Amino acid sequence: MKCIILANGEYGKLDTYDKAVLQADLILCADGGANYAYKMGVLPSYIIGDMDSILPEVKDYFLANDVIMKKYPQKKDFTDIQLALSVADELGTEEIVLLGTLGKRLDHFLSNLYCGIELAQKGRRIVHYSPECTVYLVTRELKIEGREGDIVSVIALSEEARGVYEEGFDSPLAGAVLEQKNPYTISNVLASETGTIGVEEGVLAVFHYRR
């Protein structure tokens, strides 16, 4: 089952998300992400968070349409995205695509990136999507599809990532050990329309910038 989580972040042109949203089996909103679902004309199954960012008229609309609201106190030990990921995990989703998680604030972006590590280690497919860039959390192997010349960067999210390989790129890699403190595998270039990135041990963040 594929789940979409809408965050209260930067989206750009909302019509670029139609395809991603329509392909979802389950849609969750993390608090103010509901405002974007409302603009898109999308009815989520759940809205999750402390409800400090959702607009009153949006809240009223979704309540009238029987959307489940899971409200948490503002003083809590988890972000709204963490809570939404937890619900997605409880519902047994295999793939989670997060929207609106890559912009606005750097601290929010890093938090959004790191809070998916545990689910990725459990075998879930975790993807952060925006029109300009897609970020994948990889614990095994990833097939990249794009255009020749697309930029792809790889960063170790775990302290070390062992047995890292990159095939189908201008600068191939085989059996490498990547360290958090030495993020040199930046700005590789797709040599054709497809490429492969894998890791034997650890967690990678793969950034795909489309031309």
Buried (B, 14 or more C-beta within 10 A) or exposed (E): EBBBBBBBBBBEEBEEBEEBBEEBEBBBBBBBBBBBBBEBEBEBBBBBBBBEBBEEEBBEBBEEEEBEBBEBEEEEEEBBBBBBBBBBBEBEBEBBBBBBBBBEEEEBBEBBBBBBBBBBBEEBBBBBBBEEBBBBBBBEEBEBEBEBEBBBBBBBBBEBBBBBBBBBBBEEBEEBBBEEEEEEBEEBBBBEEEBBBBBBEBBBBBBBEBE
